[in-house]
């Protein structure tokens, strides 16, 4: 059976979500913190530097982007 990566399943880390949306990772992180963009939070471990690891679905990014006012408005 072939393994499917998280990215193949539509889940991206913050850096990947930023590339996907063509935005800085800080913008994605801010939207998550403000509760505008849902994210899965993998608990922190010592191996990963003690910080939680966020994963965002492509579907949620697309919906969030559509909900944002355009720069031309």
BARO-657219 format. One line per field, with one value per residue: chain; residue number from 1; x, y, z of N, C-alpha, C, O in turn. Coordinates in steps of 0.1 Angstrom, whole numbers. Atoms other than C-alpha are relative to their C-alpha. Layout:
BEGIN
unit (A; ...)
pos (NUM; ...)
n.x (X; ...)
n.y (Y; ...)
n.z (Z; ...)
ca.x (X; ...)
ca.y (Y; ...)
ca.z (Z; ...)
c.x (X; ...)
c.y (Y; ...)
c.z (Z; ...)
o.x (X; ...)
o.y (Y; ...)
o.z (Z; ...)
//
This chain:
BEGIN
unit (A; A; A; A; A; A; A; A; A; A; A; A; A; A; A; A; A; A; A; A; A; A; A; A; A; A; A; A; A; A; A; A; A; A; A; A; A; A; A; A; A; A; A; A; A; A; A; A; A; A; A; A; A; A; A; A; A; A; A; A; A; A; A; A; A; A; A; A; A; A; A; A; A)
pos (1; 2; 3; 4; 5; 6; 7; 8; 9; 10; 11; 12; 13; 14; 15; 16; 17; 18; 19; 20; 21; 22; 23; 24; 25; 26; 27; 28; 29; 30; 31; 32; 33; 34; 35; 36; 37; 38; 39; 40; 41; 42; 43; 44; 45; 46; 47; 48; 49; 50; 51; 52; 53; 54; 55; 56; 57; 58; 59; 60; 61; 62; 63; 64; 65; 66; 67; 68; 69; 70; 71; 72; 73)
n.x (8; -8; 2; 5; -5; 10; 2; 8; 13; 5; -4; -13; -5; 2; -8; 6; 13; -4; -3; 12; 8; -9; 0; -10; 4; 5; 14; 7; -1; 9; 14; 3; 1; 13; 11; 5; -4; -1; -13; -3; -12; -7; -6; -15; -9; -14; -7; 3; -4; 9; 11; 10; -1; 13; 3; 12; 5; 1; 14; 2; -7; 8; 12; -5; -4; 12; 7; -8; 2; -11; -8; 6; 12)
n.y (-12; -12; -9; -14; -10; -9; -10; 6; 1; -14; -7; -6; -7; -14; -5; 5; -7; -14; 1; 3; -12; -11; -10; 2; 9; -7; -4; 13; 2; -10; 4; 12; -5; -7; 9; -2; 11; 12; 7; 11; -3; 11; -4; -2; 11; -4; 3; -11; -13; -4; -9; 7; 0; -3; 5; -6; 7; -9; -4; -11; -12; -5; -7; -12; -10; -5; -8; -12; -10; -2; -12; -10; -5)
n.z (0; 1; -11; 4; -9; -5; 11; 11; -6; -1; -12; 2; -11; 2; 11; 12; 2; 5; 14; 8; 1; 4; -11; -10; -10; -11; 3; -3; -15; -6; 2; -9; -13; -1; 2; 13; 9; -8; 2; -9; -8; -5; -13; 0; -5; -1; 12; 9; -5; -10; 5; 7; 14; 6; 13; 5; 13; 12; 1; -9; 6; 11; -5; -7; 10; 6; -9; -2; 10; 10; -2; 9; -5)
ca.x (0; 14; 19; 1; 19; 0; 6; -9; -39; -44; -28; 1; 24; 23; 52; 36; 2; 20; 34; 1; -17; 12; 13; 39; 38; 32; -1; -12; -1; -20; -52; -49; -43; -73; -95; -101; -84; -90; -58; -49; -24; 1; 12; 48; 76; 112; 124; 106; 120; 91; 67; 34; 32; 2; -14; -39; -61; -60; -98; -98; -72; -93; -124; -105; -90; -124; -137; -110; -117; -96; -69; -89; -119)
ca.y (0; 34; 59; 93; 123; 149; 174; 149; 146; 184; 194; 218; 232; 270; 276; 254; 271; 305; 293; 278; 311; 333; 350; 353; 325; 352; 362; 325; 322; 354; 342; 309; 328; 351; 321; 331; 300; 266; 245; 212; 216; 188; 190; 202; 177; 182; 167; 195; 223; 224; 243; 231; 222; 236; 220; 237; 221; 235; 235; 258; 281; 284; 293; 318; 335; 338; 354; 381; 415; 421; 447; 465; 471)
ca.z (0; -10; 18; 15; 29; 49; 20; -5; 18; 16; 49; 49; 76; 80; 56; 30; 35; 30; -3; -14; -6; -18; 16; 43; 69; 95; 78; 80; 116; 125; 109; 129; 161; 155; 148; 112; 97; 113; 119; 134; 162; 168; 205; 211; 217; 227; 195; 175; 196; 221; 198; 185; 149; 129; 99; 77; 50; 15; 15; 46; 30; -1; 19; 41; 10; -6; 26; 26; 10; -21; -21; -48; -27)
c.x (9; -3; -4; 6; -11; -3; -9; -14; -7; 3; 14; 5; -1; 8; -6; -14; 3; 3; -12; -9; 7; 0; 12; -5; -6; -15; -9; -1; -10; -15; -4; -2; -13; -12; -7; 2; 2; 14; 0; 13; 6; 7; 16; 7; 14; 7; -3; 2; -10; -11; -10; 1; -14; -1; -13; -4; -1; -14; -3; 7; -8; -12; 4; 4; -12; -8; 7; -4; 12; 7; -6; -12; 2)
c.y (12; 9; 14; 10; 9; 10; -6; -1; 14; 8; 5; 6; 15; 5; -5; 7; 14; -1; -3; 13; 12; 11; -4; -10; 8; 4; -13; -2; 10; -3; -12; 5; 8; -8; 1; -12; -12; -7; -12; 3; -13; 4; 1; -12; 6; -1; 12; 14; 5; 9; -9; 1; 1; -7; 6; -7; 10; 5; 12; 13; 6; 8; 13; 11; 6; 10; 14; 11; 1; 13; 11; 6; 13)
c.z (0; 12; -6; 10; 4; -11; -11; 5; 1; 12; -1; 13; -3; -12; -13; -3; -5; -15; -8; -2; -6; 10; 9; 10; 12; -2; 3; 15; 7; -2; 8; 14; 3; -2; -13; -9; 9; -3; 10; 7; 5; 13; -2; 6; 1; -13; -11; 5; 10; -5; -7; -15; -6; -13; -4; -13; -11; -2; 9; -5; -11; 5; 7; -10; -7; 9; 3; -10; -9; 3; -9; 5; 8)
o.x (18; -15; 1; 4; -22; -14; -17; -23; -18; -3; 23; -3; -5; 4; -6; -17; -5; -1; -14; -14; 1; -1; 16; -17; -15; -22; -19; -12; -17; -23; -15; -12; -19; -24; -18; -6; 11; 19; -6; 23; -1; 15; 22; 2; 17; 16; 6; -3; -9; -18; -7; 6; -22; 9; -22; 4; -4; -16; -10; 2; -9; -15; -3; 0; -12; -15; 1; -6; 24; 1; -3; -18; -7)
o.y (13; 11; 18; 8; 10; 14; 1; -1; 15; 18; -2; 11; 19; 13; 3; 10; 19; 8; 3; 15; 23; 23; -15; -9; 2; 5; -11; -5; 6; -2; -13; 1; 7; -4; -4; -15; -12; -7; -11; 7; -20; 14; -6; -19; 16; 7; 15; 23; 17; 15; -19; 11; -7; -7; 6; -11; 22; 16; 22; 24; 18; 19; 23; 22; 18; 19; 23; 8; -1; 22; 23; 16; 19)
o.z (8; 16; -16; 22; -2; -13; -17; -4; 5; 14; -5; 21; -15; -20; -23; -15; -13; -23; -19; -13; -7; 6; 9; 14; 19; 8; 9; 20; 16; 7; 13; 21; 13; 0; -15; -18; 18; -14; 21; 1; 13; 12; -9; 15; -6; -16; -18; 0; 14; 3; -13; -20; -3; -21; 3; -21; -9; -6; 5; -3; -11; 0; 5; -8; -9; 5; 9; -22; -5; 9; -6; -1; 13)
//
